[in-house]
Amino acid sequence: MNPATWGNKAGNAAQTAKPATASRSMGSFRRRKAFWCYLFILPQLLMFLVFTLYPIAMSYVYSFYRWNGYGPLEEFVGFGNFVETVYDPVFWNAFKNNFVFMVSLVCVQVPLALILAIVLNSSWLKGSAAYRAIFFLPVVTTTAVVGLVMRFIFGAYKGLVNEVLIKLGLLDKPVDWIGSIDTALLIVIVVGIWKSFGMKMIYWLAGLQSLPKEIYEAARVDGANSLHQFRYITVPLLLPVGSVIVLLSAVNALHVFDLVKAMTEGGPAFATDMVDLYIYRYAFSSAGEARVGFASAAGIFYGIAVLFISLLLGALVKMTGGKSSQGH
């Protein structure tokens, strides 16, 4: 063999080996990257399995037993807990309150948040960042603290609301806003709207800031005023975003345990009782024997109802988004 060709063969072999080495190195890097990713996910996955998935799975088992939360499962009652839930008027009263709370928040809070978002998104408004922070402040405030403070503000004696209304001449004597069956749920709804108002405002602001400014400039050139721009540009373009906001608001409003627990504990006479509080009362009742099996059945029944409502709203959102996209 000619020694002159040895160098060429060695060079060719080295060039062939380089891609193979690079490929192995890349594969090794990807495996190490995947290993560290799975390692960092592992604690969160274990926490989810132990504290979320396992309790949910066991609640299905408990729902078929008459069980107080202690000792082994002994008395199997089949669908007895579900039947008792369906025939319990207190459960349906709590369900009705949940539904009223949800509808009130969606119908009042979402449009008001849109109006405020439009104002805060206006170029002529000075200090809009400060206003946004002020309106968002209740969202980051602990709900339990808000509930306790509201109990004093709406309290019958020396409550801030009563004192203001009496000084303005709108009331002759203090009103027990939270202690009255006629007004307690209304006050809870008002506080609920105020508490989560800032979050809906942020959603709307994100939607408004994603709209193309060229369309508004073209509309102004054509002589469209602010009302026309809102009617024919803002509303149609925001419809898909608004549908999602409505869906999120409705689903979140169906879980209002902490606010009601802090403000009224479901009273007076179950006027502000919610299903979350109903389940909590049976599962961890301090008065009488706890009924974890029955509470599990009520929770599963309510979960199915929430799932049904979410699917229904999701279908409406999809339908609204489809119509919006067809319109453009």
DAQUI-V760622 format. One record per run of one state. SS is the DSSP state (helix for helix, strand for strand, loop for the rest). FROM is the first residue (numbers start at 1). TO is the last residue. If there is no record, write none. Layout:
# DAQUI-V760622
SS/FROM/TO, SS/FROM/TO
This chain:
# DAQUI-V760622
loop/1/2, helix/3/62, loop/63/64, strand/65/66, loop/67/74, strand/75/76, loop/77/79, helix/80/86, loop/87/88, helix/89/120, loop/121/127, helix/128/140, loop/141/142, helix/143/153, loop/154/159, helix/160/167, loop/168/183, helix/184/209, loop/210/212, helix/213/221, loop/222/225, helix/226/253, loop/254/256, helix/257/263, loop/264/274, helix/275/283, loop/284/291, helix/292/327, loop/328/328
